[in-house]
């Protein structure tokens, strides 16, 4: 069954798996992958990091209550816009004019050919996604990227469409209001596979690709952002297709604890 969600784009993928990945790959793009930033490091490598490269100590995390200010209408507006641990949700709003400055298109396969903004991610996340996709491919899996960056204005259209189709109350449970979509941060990518007809559905979590992501995404700095059983915390249904980049160190801790980004950044 197809379910609307916070991630669902306006258009659905209509094309089947093709040779896009092999056609678009090139030696030049391969050289762009930064192993130092995206490949999980061994314990020995981590020991040699300089203090500036060490992950933030717990006391330095951007706690939820310390990274917003109240706007004139009482809404909580996110302030740490360029932070890899930025949180946008139903209680935390991004400015309408916010757009990441370092958006690029990762060299991974998509189920469509058009050069659309939703192909983009922030550079560090994009490079890490390339490494993740390559690892999945080496394990015999066929992942496709479906929807990444989404502007505030695009989210206006998506929410309005969902509200018109199902009513605003229902739309608010399955879709993000403008300014509350994590896709606007440029750190999230929805992924899919041929087994679910390239759609964004809960059944993806039961595919071999979905299971692989749940077990391995953290090794490349990504988490499954909206976990099953955590709907009251995240505000959204379980979305096994929604990857969120937070960096390898943070992703590992979040994954091992089985918690959400909100819980990770809740000040003790």
C-alpha positions in Angstrom: 0.0 0.0 0.0 1.3 3.4 -1.0 1.4 5.9 1.9 1.9 9.6 1.8 4.7 10.9 4.0 6.9 13.8 5.0 9.2 12.6 2.2 6.8 12.1 -0.7 7.7 14.3 -3.7 5.1 15.7 -6.1 5.9 13.4 -8.9 6.4 9.6 -8.8 9.2 7.7 -10.5 7.9 6.3 -13.8 11.0 4.8 -15.3 12.4 1.3 -14.5 15.9 0.6 -13.5 18.3 1.5 -16.3 22.0 1.8 -16.8 22.1 5.4 -15.5 24.7 4.6 -12.8 27.1 3.1 -15.3 26.4 5.7 -18.0 26.9 8.6 -15.7 29.9 7.3 -13.8 33.3 8.6 -14.8 36.8 8.5 -13.5 36.6 12.2 -12.7 33.5 11.7 -10.5 35.2 8.8 -8.8 38.1 11.1 -7.9 35.7 13.5 -6.2 34.9 11.0 -3.5 36.7 12.1 -0.4 37.8 8.9 1.5 39.1 10.9 4.4 35.6 12.4 5.1 33.3 9.7 4.0 34.9 6.3 4.5 34.5 4.9 8.0 37.8 5.2 9.9 39.4 2.4 11.8 40.2 2.9 15.5 43.8 3.4 14.8 43.1 6.1 12.3 40.8 7.9 14.8 43.6 7.9 17.4 45.8 10.0 15.1 43.2 12.7 14.5 44.1 16.2 15.6 42.0 17.9 18.2 40.2 19.9 15.5 39.2 16.8 13.7 37.8 15.0 16.8 34.0 14.7 17.0 32.3 17.2 19.3 32.1 16.2 22.9 28.7 15.5 24.3 28.7 18.8 26.1 29.2 20.6 22.8 26.2 19.1 21.0 23.8 21.6 19.5 21.0 20.9 22.0 17.5 21.4 20.7 16.4 24.1 23.1 19.6 26.1 22.5 19.4 26.2 18.7 16.1 28.0 18.2 14.7 31.5 18.8 11.0 32.6 18.9 9.8 34.6 15.9 7.2 37.4 16.1 4.4 34.9 15.6 5.7 32.6 18.3 7.2 29.9 16.1 10.5 28.4 17.0 13.0 29.3 14.2 16.1 27.2 13.8 19.4 29.1 14.1 22.2 26.6 13.5 21.4 26.4 9.8 24.7 25.1 8.5 25.2 22.5 11.3 25.3 18.9 10.2 23.1 18.1 13.3 20.4 20.7 12.3 16.9 19.6 13.3 13.8 20.6 11.4 10.5 19.2 12.5 6.9 20.1 13.3 8.1 22.3 16.2 11.2 23.7 14.6 11.0 25.9 11.5 13.5 26.8 8.9 13.5 30.3 7.4 11.6 30.5 4.1 14.7 31.9 2.3 17.1 29.3 3.6 19.0 27.3 1.0 22.3 25.5 1.6 25.2 27.1 -0.2 27.0 23.8 -1.1 24.4 21.8 -2.9 25.8 19.3 -5.4 24.4 16.3 -7.3 25.9 13.0 -6.1 27.1 10.5 -8.7 24.4 7.9 -7.9 21.6 6.4 -9.9 18.1 8.0 -10.0 15.0 6.5 -11.5 14.6 9.6 -13.7 16.9 11.5 -16.1 15.8 15.1 -15.6 18.2 17.5 -13.9 16.0 18.4 -11.0 16.9 20.2 -7.7 15.7 17.1 -5.8 18.9 15.3 -7.0 21.0 17.6 -4.8 22.5 17.3 -1.4 25.0 19.3 0.6 28.5 18.4 -0.6 29.6 16.3 2.4 26.4 14.3 2.4 26.6 13.8 -1.4 30.1 12.4 -1.3 29.2 10.1 1.6 26.1 8.9 -0.3 28.3 8.0 -3.2 30.4 5.8 -1.0 27.3 4.2 0.6 25.8 3.4 -2.8 29.1 1.9 -4.0 29.3 -0.3 -1.0 25.7 -1.4 -1.6 26.4 -2.1 -5.2 29.4 -4.2 -4.2 27.1 -6.3 -2.0 24.8 -6.9 -5.1 22.2 -4.4 -4.2 20.5 -1.8 -6.5 19.6 1.4 -4.6 18.2 4.4 -6.4 18.1 8.0 -5.0 14.6 9.4 -5.3 14.4 12.8 -3.6 16.9 15.0 -1.8 16.9 18.8 -1.5 13.5 20.5 -1.5 13.0 24.2 -1.3 10.6 26.0 1.0 8.5 27.0 -2.0 8.4 23.4 -3.3 7.2 22.3 0.1 4.4 24.9 0.0 3.1 23.2 -3.2 3.4 19.7 -1.8 1.6 20.5 1.5 -1.1 22.4 -0.3 -1.7 19.5 -2.7 -1.9 17.0 0.1 -4.2 19.2 2.1 -6.5 19.6 -0.9 -6.6 15.9 -1.5 -7.0 14.6 2.1 -7.7 17.7 4.2 -5.3 19.7 6.2 -5.5 17.7 9.4 -4.6 14.4 7.6 -2.0 16.2 5.5 -0.3 17.4 8.7 0.2 13.9 9.8 1.8 12.6 6.6 3.5 15.7 5.2 5.6 18.6 6.3 4.4 22.1 6.4 6.6 24.6 4.6 9.7 25.3 6.7 9.4 22.0 8.6 10.7 19.7 6.0 14.1 18.1 6.6 14.7 18.0 2.9 15.2 21.8 2.9 18.4 21.2 4.9 20.0 19.4 2.0 21.0 16.6 4.3 18.3 14.0 3.5 17.8 11.7 0.6 14.9 9.3 0.0 16.0 6.1 -1.5 14.2 3.2 -3.2 14.6 0.1 -5.2 13.1 -1.8 -8.2 11.4 -4.3 -5.8 9.0 -1.6 -4.6 8.6 -0.1 -8.1 10.8 2.8 -7.1 8.1 4.1 -4.7 8.5 5.4 -1.2 6.6 2.9 0.8 6.9 1.1 4.1 7.4 -2.2 2.3 10.9 -0.9 1.3 12.0 -1.7 4.8 11.4 -5.4 4.1 13.5 -5.5 0.9 17.1 -6.6 0.8 18.1 -3.0 0.1 16.0 -1.7 3.0 17.4 -4.2 5.5 20.9 -3.5 4.3 20.5 0.3 4.9 19.0 -0.3 8.4 22.2 -2.3 9.3 24.8 -0.4 7.4 23.8 3.3 6.7 25.5 4.5 9.9 28.9 3.3 8.7 28.7 6.0 6.1 27.3 8.8 8.3 23.6 8.3 7.7 20.7 7.3 9.9 17.2 6.1 9.2 15.6 9.3 10.4 12.0 8.2 11.1 12.1 5.0 13.1 9.2 2.6 13.7 7.7 3.2 17.2 9.1 6.7 17.4 6.2 8.5 15.7 5.3 10.5 18.7 8.8 11.9 19.0 9.6 12.6 15.3 6.0 13.6 14.4 6.2 11.3 11.3 5.4 7.7 10.4 8.0 5.1 10.0 10.0 5.9 6.8 12.7 3.2 6.1 13.6 5.0 2.9 14.5 8.4 4.5 18.3 8.7 5.0 19.6 11.6 7.0 23.3 12.6 7.1 24.8 13.4 10.5 28.4 12.2 10.1 29.9 8.9 10.9 30.6 9.4 14.6 27.1 10.7 15.5 25.4 8.2 13.2 27.2 5.3 15.0 26.1 6.5 18.4 22.5 7.1 17.3 22.3 3.7 15.6 23.8 1.8 18.5 21.3 3.4 21.0 18.3 2.9 18.6 17.2 6.5 19.2 16.0 9.4 17.1 17.9 12.6 16.3 15.6 14.5 18.6 16.4 12.1 21.5 20.2 12.4 20.7 20.0 16.2 21.0 17.8 16.4 24.0 19.9 18.0 26.7 20.2 15.8 29.8 
